[in-house]
């Protein structure tokens, strides 16, 4: 089309102008080719740069995902380590709680034993007091009974001495009666004899 246009112009214009125009056209064509070449080179560079950019972005994204994956794994490792430490701490805490409960149980048992001992001692003292009171009561009763026995012994001695006196008087009476009877028998036998 340029040639057609240039042929139309050539016939209309004088030859020196035609040469100048041809030089300008050749120059413009050369410039156009240079610009097309430059444009092609720039397009090639642009697509190469776009490809490099895509690759760089993909590489960056891949490295980012790998880094993210690595960080996620590290975080999971840290969380697992933290859980282990937490479980270890909870275990140590529960162990200490068990130790405290065992100590409290031992203290309660010791307190219970002490209370039982104190109760037995208190019961022993109460029983001792009871027995001492009973001993005092028995001693008082023994003294009372001893004085009653003495009084009874005195009464019995008096009665015995009265009975002995009565027996002696009865014995004397019996002897008197017996001697009177003997005398009466002797007298009656002597009367019978005579």
BELKABEL-V412362 format. One line per field, one symbol per residue. phi: phi as a letter, one per 30 degrees, with the letter a starting at -180 (. if undefined). A space follows every 10 residues. Layout:
phi: ???
This chain:
phi: .ddddddddd ddcddddddd dddddedddd dddddddddd dddddddddd dddddddddd dddddddddd dddddddddd dddddddddd dddddddddd dddddddddd dddddddddd ddddddddde dddddddddd dddddddddd dddddddddd dddddddddd dddddddddd dedddddddd dddd
